[in-house]
Amino acid sequence: MHIEASRMTRHRFGNTSSSSIWYELAYTEAKGRMRKGNRVWQIAFGSGFKCHRAVWQALRHVKASPKSPWEDCIHRYPVQDDSEIVAMIKELLIVQFLLIVLVIL
């Protein structure tokens, strides 16, 4: 599975510790990427020296649930990389500066 689900979960919900793995799985399902035979390796770290893992295999194609935590916003994800956003902000600032200069002249 791609790291996108992890990045987008952190973007939307922040660091929810071990429960993040369920948001990540829901993200993958909401994107329609969970197909029969796919396997997911989940690993979670708890407090102290706790660590648990599980391997899940999809027995059928999984459709997005209407009760998914992503249902209202999945169309907006994945978000752009921060470097792309910074570049867009710089372009907007340049345009705003040019508009101000034109208004002054």
N, C-alpha and C positions, 0 to 999 in steps of 0.2 A: 504494500500500500504506500502511496506517496505521502510525503511529509505535509502536503497541503492541508489535510484535515487537522493536523496538530496546530499548524500556524493559524488557521482560520478560527479554531476553537479558542486559542489564546487571544486572538484579536477581538472576538465577540464577547467571551465570558471571562477573560483574564485567566490567571492560574488557579484552577479549582482543584489542584492536587490530584489525587488518584481518580477522582470522579471525571476528570477530563477525558479519560478513555471512552466513556459512554457517549459524550458529546461528539468525539471524533468518529465513532462508529455511526452515529446518527447522521453526521455530515456526509459520510461516504454513502449511506443509504439514500439521503435526500438528493445527492448528485446522480443517483441511479448507477452507481459503480459496483454494487455488490451483486455478483452473478453466481450462479450455481457452480460449486467447486472452488470458488475463491477461499483463501485462508487468510485469517488475520491473527497476528501474534500480538497479544496485549501484555504489557508489562507495567507494573505499578509499584512504586516505592512508598512505604508508609513511614511512620515515625520510628525512630531507633533503627534497628537492623531488619525491618520487615520488608520483604520483597515477594511479590507473587506474580505469576504469569499464567496465561491461558492461550491455547491455540483454538480458534473457532473456525469451522468450515461451513460455508453456506450450502444448505441442502437444496435450495431453490433460488431462483432469481428474487431478490428482495426489492419490493417497490417502496417508494417513499411513504412514510406514515403521515396521515393528516394531523397527527398529534405530535409531530416531530418538533423539537425545540428550534429547528431551522425553517419551519414551514413558511413563516412570514417574511423571510429575508434571503433564502438560499439563492435567489436570482441575482443578488448583489455580490456573491462570492464566487471565486476568490478575489480578494481586494488586490490592488496593485502593490507592487514592491515599493518600499519606502523611497528608494532612489528615484523611481518614476514620479512619485508624488512630489518630491523635492524639486525635480526638474519642472513639473507643471506649475508649482508655486512660483518658481523663479520667472517662468514665462509670463504668468499673470501679473507679477509685480512689474515687469518690464512694460507690459501693455498698459497697466495703470499709470506708470510714470509717463509714458508717451502721451496718454490721454490728458494728463494734467498739464504737460508742456503745451499741448495743442490748445487747451482751454485758456491758458495764460497768454499765449501769443494771440 
